[in-house]
Amino acid sequence: MRLWAIFALAVAACGVVRPSQAAGCPAPDEFVIAAGRLPATEAAIRRGNLTILALGGAATLGAPARGTEFTYPSRLAARLGDALPGVGIKLVVNAVPRQPIADLRLKLDADLAASKPALVIWGPGASAAGRGEDLGTFDDNITGVIARIQSSGADLILMTLQYAPSVARIVNLYPYRMAVMRGAERAGVPVLDRYELMRFWSDTNFLNLDATGTAERVRVARTLYDCMAEILTKGITGAVK
């Protein structure tokens, strides 16, 4: 089995009725975005309409949660709607499983022009790690995508790739996490470290990211995506208030 397939299967296994909010998701550190770091987002909120473009792959589509209303983009839209009453929240999802970043770059300008987002959220690295992509190429592609997003006038929040113990035993994820962190630092954009969050949740038994039973996998996936939405919501609203 190719490594990207192993990765996808393990992420699906980290899989969680009505959407419910995870109560106070634990985190080793608070995700804080400094005031003034999301100017386009802040301006859109003042106008009363915020469009967010979520880029990614399988994790963004959230199939393990068994319902689009449970994915992290859907949960983020719901949480932001609660946190920003009177603001229309539109969340556009552009996610293609196992899509190379080079392919994303080819279509990105058109996607940005079509959705006109004030904020883009992007979590690269999963498919690159699964394929064992050259780190230099991965680094260059991250830089290129960041530059295009910033040139469009949109804000950007990067996310590191997801973590699961079973995946980390097969695929060397850490260098790709570090490449995303470096890209964010160079460009001066906020980064949510999903890798470290998920490792913390696994190590503290908050989430069993290697669950095998169907019901447990679905429960874990729903909790995971809602926790990501909770943490992103706090970071975004904290930066614009």
Secondary structure, DSSP 8 states (H G I E B T S, - for coil): --HHHHHHHHHHHT--------SS---SS-----TTS-HHHHHHHHHTEEEEEEEESHHHHTGGGSSGGGSHHHHHHHHHHHHSTT-EEEEEEEE-TT--HHHHHHHHHHHHHHH--SEEEE---HHHHHHT--HHHHHHHHHHHHHHHHHTT-EEEEE-----HHHHTTS--HHHHHHHHHHHHHHT--EE-HHHHHHHHHHTTSS-TT--SHHHHHHHHHHHHHHHHHHHHHHHHHHH-
